[in-house]
Amino acid sequence: MVIGVSGISIREYQPSDETAALQLLTAALGHSDVSQKTPDYWRWKHVNNHFGQSHTYLATSEEGDLAGLRAFMRWTFQLDDVTLTAVRAVDTSTHPDHQRKGIFKRLTLHALAEVERDGRDLVFNTPNEKSMPGYLKMGWDYVGKIHPIIRVMKPISFAAGYAMHRVGRRRSQPHATKAFFKRPALGVPDLLQRSDELEDLLASVRQLYGGEGRLITPRTLDYLRWRYAEHPQIPYYAATVERDGRLQAVAIYRTNTRFGLKEAVMCELFLAGPDDGLCKELLKEMKSALNADYVICYFAEGSPVRRLLDENRFWTVPRLGMDFTVKPISQRIPVDARKLSSWSLSMGDLELF
C-alpha cells in the first residue's frame, strides 16, 4: 500500500531496502552498547524472529530518497489458554533532511492501521522520554514504570563504584568479557543441548512467573534458541543447578557495564518449582562463577519467582526503570492490558531491541 502525503510516500519494506534502511538507522541513531546495526542483527531481529517477520514501512521522498523508517516487531503472549498476537514498536528514524514533517507520526499510524488489518491484538513498547508524548497523543496508554531489582554481589566495590559515578569521577568504561568470569561459562547454545531437561523446566514457567491470569511470553526451546542462542552480537550464558544428574534450575544472563561497575543482567530464571533452596543454590552458583558487582533483573511483583528473589536480598531500584506503554487493538484481550498487574514480564521481554 502506498500513501502520498505532502510529497512523502509510505510503502512496505522490501529485502532490497536493507542497506539503505541500515544506513538511515545508523545515521539517525548510531550504534548502542548492546546492538550494532549490522545486516546480521537486522535479519535476526526483523526477518528470522521466532514470532514472524516484522511489519516494517518506509517513507520516501518524491526523488525516491529514504526519508524515514518504522518497524513493529512481532511478538506473542499467552493468557491462560488464549494466545494473543502482538507487535513491539521498535526501530524508528527520520532522515535529518526530512525532520519536522510529521514523518514519525505518519509512519506509526500507517503501521498501526496495517497491523490492525493483519489481526494483531495489541502493540507494546518501552519508549524513552523523548518519544513518549508522541505515542500518548496517538492513543497509546501509559501502563507504568517498571523498576528492576538488584542483588549486590560485592558490596564494597559496588558502593565505591557508584559513589565515584555520582561525583563524576568514573566513566562507564566497558570491561573485557573475560573479566566477568572466574571460570569458563556455559553458553546458551550448549545449554540447549539438554533439551529434554529444559522442556521439563519450561513446563512450570507460567506458574513460576505468575502467568495465571496475566499476559506472558510463551517460553519454548525454539524461542530460547532464537532469543538467546542465535543473537548475532550479544553472548548469553547460563548458570545451572543439577540434582541427581538433571537440571533443576537455570538462569540465563548476559554481562554488561553500568556506572563503571560489572553488571550481570539476568533475563530468565527457571526452577523446577518455587523452591527457596534451589533459588539460593542457583544464586550461589552465579556468585561463585561471576566476577560481577551486582545482578539485575525484573519479574512481576507478586509472582512466585519475585517473592523468592525478594527473600534472597534483591531490592527494587527506585530511580531506575522503563516506562511501559500499550495500545490494545482487538477486543480479544481478556484482561485490562493497561494495568501492570495484567502482565508477567521478565528482563528478556523488556531489553531494548
C-alpha positions as CSV (number, residue, x, y, z in Angstrom):
1,M,0.0,0.0,0.0
2,V,1.4,3.4,-1.0
3,I,0.2,6.7,0.5
4,G,1.3,10.1,-0.7
5,V,1.3,12.9,1.9
6,S,2.9,16.3,1.2
7,G,5.5,14.8,-1.2
8,I,6.2,11.8,1.1
9,S,5.1,8.3,0.2
10,I,4.8,5.4,2.5
11,R,5.3,1.8,1.4
12,E,6.2,-1.6,2.7
13,Y,9.8,-2.5,3.3
14,Q,11.4,-4.9,0.8
15,P,14.5,-7.0,1.3
16,S,16.3,-4.9,-1.3
17,D,15.9,-1.9,1.1
18,E,18.1,-3.5,3.7
19,T,21.3,-1.5,3.0
20,A,19.5,1.9,2.8
21,A,17.5,1.1,5.9
22,L,20.6,0.3,8.0
23,Q,22.3,3.4,6.7
24,L,19.4,5.5,7.8
25,L,19.2,3.9,11.2
26,T,22.9,4.3,11.8
27,A,22.9,7.9,10.7
28,A,19.9,8.8,12.9
29,L,20.5,6.6,15.9
30,G,24.1,5.4,15.9
31,H,25.1,2.1,17.5
32,S,24.1,1.2,21.0
33,D,26.2,-0.6,23.6
34,V,24.1,-3.8,23.1
35,S,23.5,-3.7,19.4
36,Q,25.3,-2.8,16.3
37,K,23.1,-2.1,13.3
38,T,24.5,-4.7,11.0
39,P,22.8,-6.9,8.4
40,D,23.1,-10.0,10.7
41,Y,21.4,-8.1,13.6
42,W,18.7,-6.7,11.3
43,R,17.8,-10.1,10.0
44,W,17.9,-11.8,13.4
45,K,15.5,-9.1,14.7
46,H,13.2,-8.5,11.8
47,V,13.4,-11.5,9.4
48,N,14.3,-14.6,11.5
49,N,12.3,-13.5,14.6
50,H,10.7,-16.6,16.2
51,F,7.3,-14.9,16.1
52,G,7.5,-13.9,12.4
53,Q,8.8,-11.1,10.2
54,S,8.4,-7.6,11.4
55,H,5.9,-5.1,10.0
56,T,8.3,-2.5,8.5
57,Y,7.4,0.6,6.5
58,L,9.4,3.3,4.7
59,A,8.8,6.9,3.9
60,T,10.3,8.1,0.7
61,S,10.6,11.5,-0.9
62,E,9.5,12.4,-4.4
63,E,13.1,11.9,-5.5
64,G,13.0,8.4,-4.1
65,D,15.3,9.1,-1.2
66,L,14.6,7.3,2.1
67,A,13.1,9.8,4.5
68,G,12.0,7.6,7.4
69,L,11.6,4.1,8.7
70,R,9.2,2.4,11.2
71,A,9.3,-1.2,12.3
72,F,6.9,-3.1,14.5
73,M,8.5,-6.3,15.8
74,R,6.2,-9.3,16.1
75,W,5.6,-11.0,19.5
76,T,3.2,-13.4,21.1
77,F,1.6,-13.5,24.5
78,Q,-0.4,-16.2,26.3
79,L,-3.1,-15.5,28.8
80,D,-4.2,-18.9,30.3
81,D,-5.4,-20.8,27.2
82,V,-5.7,-17.7,24.9
83,T,-2.9,-16.9,22.5
84,L,-2.6,-13.2,21.6
85,T,-0.6,-11.8,18.7
86,A,1.3,-8.6,19.4
87,V,3.8,-6.2,18.0
88,R,6.5,-4.2,19.7
89,A,7.1,-0.7,18.4
90,V,10.9,-0.7,17.9
91,D,13.1,0.9,15.2
92,T,12.1,4.3,14.0
93,S,14.1,7.1,12.4
94,T,13.8,10.1,10.2
95,H,16.4,11.5,7.9
96,P,17.8,14.9,9.1
97,D,16.7,16.4,5.8
98,H,13.1,15.4,6.4
99,Q,12.6,16.2,10.1
100,R,9.7,18.3,11.4
101,K,7.4,16.9,8.6
102,G,5.4,14.6,10.9
103,I,7.0,11.5,9.3
104,F,7.3,9.6,12.7
105,K,3.6,10.1,13.3
106,R,2.6,9.2,9.7
107,L,4.7,6.1,9.6
108,T,3.5,5.0,13.0
109,L,-0.2,5.5,12.3
110,H,0.2,3.7,8.9
111,A,1.9,0.8,10.6
112,L,-0.8,0.7,13.3
113,A,-3.5,0.5,10.6
114,E,-1.7,-2.3,8.8
115,V,-1.1,-4.4,12.0
116,E,-4.8,-3.9,12.9
117,R,-5.8,-5.1,9.4
118,D,-3.5,-8.1,9.9
119,G,-5.4,-9.1,13.0
120,R,-2.8,-8.2,15.7
121,D,-4.2,-7.9,19.2
122,L,-2.0,-5.2,20.8
123,V,1.1,-3.0,20.5
124,F,3.5,-2.6,23.4
125,N,6.8,-0.8,23.8
126,T,9.2,0.9,26.3
127,P,9.5,4.5,24.9
128,N,12.1,7.0,26.1
129,E,11.2,10.4,27.4
130,K,11.6,12.0,24.0
131,S,9.1,9.7,22.2
132,M,6.6,9.1,25.0
133,P,4.5,12.2,24.4
134,G,4.1,11.3,20.7
135,Y,2.8,7.8,21.5
136,L,0.4,9.1,24.1
137,K,-1.0,11.5,21.5
138,M,-1.5,8.7,19.1
139,G,-3.6,6.7,21.6
140,W,-1.1,4.6,23.5
141,D,-1.9,4.1,27.2
142,Y,0.8,4.5,29.9
143,V,0.9,1.3,31.9
144,G,3.5,2.3,34.4
145,K,7.2,2.4,35.2
146,I,8.9,-1.0,35.6
147,H,11.6,-0.9,38.2
148,P,14.3,-3.5,38.1
149,I,15.5,-5.3,41.1
150,I,19.2,-6.0,42.0
151,R,21.3,-8.0,44.4
152,V,24.7,-6.6,45.2
153,M,27.4,-9.3,45.0
154,K,30.4,-7.2,46.0
155,P,29.1,-4.5,48.5
156,I,32.4,-2.6,48.9
157,S,33.2,-2.5,45.2
158,F,29.5,-1.6,44.4
159,A,29.4,1.3,46.9
160,A,32.7,2.7,45.8
161,G,31.9,2.5,42.1
162,Y,28.5,4.0,42.4
163,A,29.8,6.9,44.6
164,M,32.6,7.6,42.1
165,H,30.0,7.7,39.3
166,R,27.7,10.1,41.3
167,V,30.5,12.6,41.7
168,G,31.5,12.3,38.1
169,R,34.9,10.7,38.7
170,R,34.3,7.3,37.0
171,R,33.1,6.9,33.4
172,S,31.2,3.8,32.3
173,Q,34.1,2.1,30.5
174,P,33.4,-1.3,29.1
175,H,35.1,-4.3,30.7
176,A,36.6,-7.2,28.7
177,T,34.1,-10.1,28.7
178,K,36.7,-12.4,30.3
179,A,36.9,-10.0,33.3
180,F,33.4,-11.1,34.3
181,F,34.2,-14.8,34.8
182,K,36.1,-16.7,37.4
183,R,35.9,-19.9,35.3
184,P,34.7,-20.8,31.8
185,A,31.0,-20.0,31.4
186,L,28.2,-22.2,29.9
187,G,26.8,-20.7,26.7
188,V,23.1,-20.9,25.9
189,P,23.9,-23.0,22.8
190,D,25.5,-25.6,25.0
191,L,22.6,-25.4,27.5
192,L,20.1,-26.1,24.7
193,Q,21.8,-29.5,24.1
194,R,20.0,-30.6,27.2
195,S,16.6,-30.1,25.5
196,D,14.6,-32.8,27.4
197,E,15.6,-31.4,30.8
198,L,14.9,-27.9,29.7
199,E,11.5,-28.9,28.4
200,D,10.6,-30.1,31.9
201,L,11.7,-26.8,33.5
202,L,9.8,-24.7,30.9
203,A,6.6,-26.6,31.7
204,S,6.5,-24.8,35.1
205,V,7.4,-21.3,33.9
206,R,3.9,-19.9,33.7
207,Q,3.2,-20.8,37.4
208,L,6.7,-19.6,38.5
209,Y,6.4,-16.3,36.7
210,G,2.9,-15.8,38.0
211,G,1.4,-16.1,34.5
212,E,-2.0,-17.3,35.5
213,G,-4.4,-14.5,34.6
214,R,-1.5,-12.4,33.2
215,L,0.0,-11.9,29.8
216,I,3.2,-13.9,29.4
217,T,5.6,-14.7,26.6
218,P,5.4,-18.4,25.9
219,R,8.9,-19.9,26.6
220,T,9.7,-22.8,24.2
221,L,13.0,-24.3,23.1
222,D,12.7,-22.6,19.7
223,Y,12.1,-19.2,21.4
224,L,15.2,-19.6,23.7
225,R,17.2,-20.6,20.7
226,W,16.3,-17.5,18.7
227,R,16.2,-15.1,21.6
228,Y,19.5,-16.1,23.4
229,A,21.5,-18.6,21.3
230,E,21.2,-17.0,17.9
231,H,21.7,-13.4,18.8
232,P,24.5,-12.3,16.4
233,Q,26.2,-9.9,18.8
234,I,25.4,-10.5,22.5
235,P,26.6,-13.7,24.1
236,Y,24.2,-15.1,26.7
237,Y,25.3,-17.5,29.3
238,A,23.6,-19.9,31.7
239,A,24.1,-20.8,35.4
240,T,22.7,-24.1,36.4
241,V,21.9,-26.4,39.3
242,E,21.7,-30.1,39.0
243,R,20.2,-32.8,41.3
244,D,20.6,-36.5,40.5
245,G,22.3,-35.5,37.2
246,R,19.3,-33.5,35.9
247,L,18.8,-29.8,35.6
248,Q,16.7,-28.3,38.4
249,A,17.5,-24.6,38.0
250,V,18.7,-22.3,35.2
251,A,19.4,-18.6,35.0
252,I,20.1,-17.1,31.6
253,Y,22.1,-13.9,31.7
254,R,24.5,-11.5,29.9
255,T,27.3,-9.3,31.1
256,N,27.2,-5.5,30.9
257,T,29.0,-2.4,32.3
258,R,26.9,0.3,34.0
259,F,28.3,3.2,36.1
260,G,31.8,1.6,35.7
261,L,30.5,-1.5,37.5
262,K,30.3,-5.0,36.3
263,E,26.7,-6.0,35.9
264,A,25.1,-9.4,35.3
265,V,21.7,-9.0,33.6
266,M,19.5,-12.0,34.4
267,C,16.9,-12.3,31.7
268,E,15.3,-15.6,32.7
269,L,15.1,-17.8,35.8
270,F,13.7,-21.3,35.5
271,L,13.2,-23.5,38.6
272,A,11.7,-27.0,38.9
273,G,9.4,-25.4,41.4
274,P,9.1,-22.4,43.8
275,D,11.9,-23.9,45.9
276,D,13.8,-21.4,48.1
277,G,16.7,-23.8,48.4
278,L,17.0,-24.2,44.7
279,C,16.9,-20.4,44.2
280,K,19.6,-19.9,46.9
281,E,21.8,-22.6,45.3
282,L,21.5,-21.0,41.9
283,L,22.4,-17.5,43.1
284,K,25.4,-19.0,45.0
285,E,26.5,-20.7,41.7
286,M,26.3,-17.3,39.9
287,K,28.3,-15.6,42.6
288,S,31.0,-18.2,42.5
289,A,31.3,-18.2,38.7
290,L,31.0,-14.5,38.1
291,N,33.2,-11.5,38.9
292,A,30.2,-9.2,38.9
293,D,29.5,-6.4,41.2
294,Y,25.7,-7.0,41.1
295,V,22.9,-8.9,39.4
296,I,20.0,-7.0,37.9
297,C,16.6,-8.5,36.7
298,Y,12.9,-8.0,36.7
299,F,9.9,-10.3,37.4
300,A,6.4,-9.3,38.1
301,E,5.5,-8.2,41.6
302,G,3.6,-10.9,43.4
303,S,4.9,-13.8,41.2
304,P,6.5,-16.8,43.0
305,V,9.9,-16.1,41.4
306,R,9.7,-12.5,42.5
307,R,8.9,-13.5,46.1
308,L,11.9,-15.9,46.1
309,L,14.2,-13.2,44.9
310,D,12.9,-10.7,47.4
311,E,13.6,-13.2,50.1
312,N,17.2,-13.6,48.7
313,R,18.2,-9.9,49.2
314,F,17.1,-8.5,45.9
315,W,15.8,-4.9,46.3
316,T,14.0,-2.5,44.0
317,V,15.9,0.3,42.3
318,P,13.5,3.3,42.8
319,R,15.2,5.7,40.4
320,L,15.9,3.3,37.5
321,G,13.2,1.9,35.3
322,M,11.5,1.6,32.0
323,D,8.2,3.3,31.0
324,F,5.9,0.6,29.7
325,T,3.1,1.6,27.3
326,V,0.5,-0.4,25.4
327,K,-2.2,0.1,22.7
328,P,-4.9,-2.6,22.7
329,I,-6.2,-3.2,19.2
330,S,-8.6,-6.0,19.3
331,Q,-11.5,-6.9,21.6
332,R,-10.0,-10.4,22.3
333,I,-7.8,-9.4,25.3
334,P,-9.5,-11.0,28.4
335,V,-7.8,-8.6,30.9
336,D,-7.1,-4.9,31.1
337,A,-3.8,-4.6,29.4
338,R,-3.5,-1.0,30.6
339,K,-2.7,-2.3,34.1
340,L,0.7,-3.5,35.1
341,S,-0.8,-6.2,37.2
342,S,-2.1,-7.8,33.9
343,W,1.5,-8.5,32.8
344,S,4.1,-11.1,33.7
345,L,7.3,-9.8,32.1
346,S,11.0,-10.6,32.5
347,M,14.1,-8.7,31.6
348,G,14.2,-10.9,28.5
349,D,10.9,-9.3,27.3
350,L,12.0,-5.8,28.2
351,E,15.5,-5.5,27.0
352,L,15.8,-2.9,24.3
353,F,15.9,-4.4,20.8
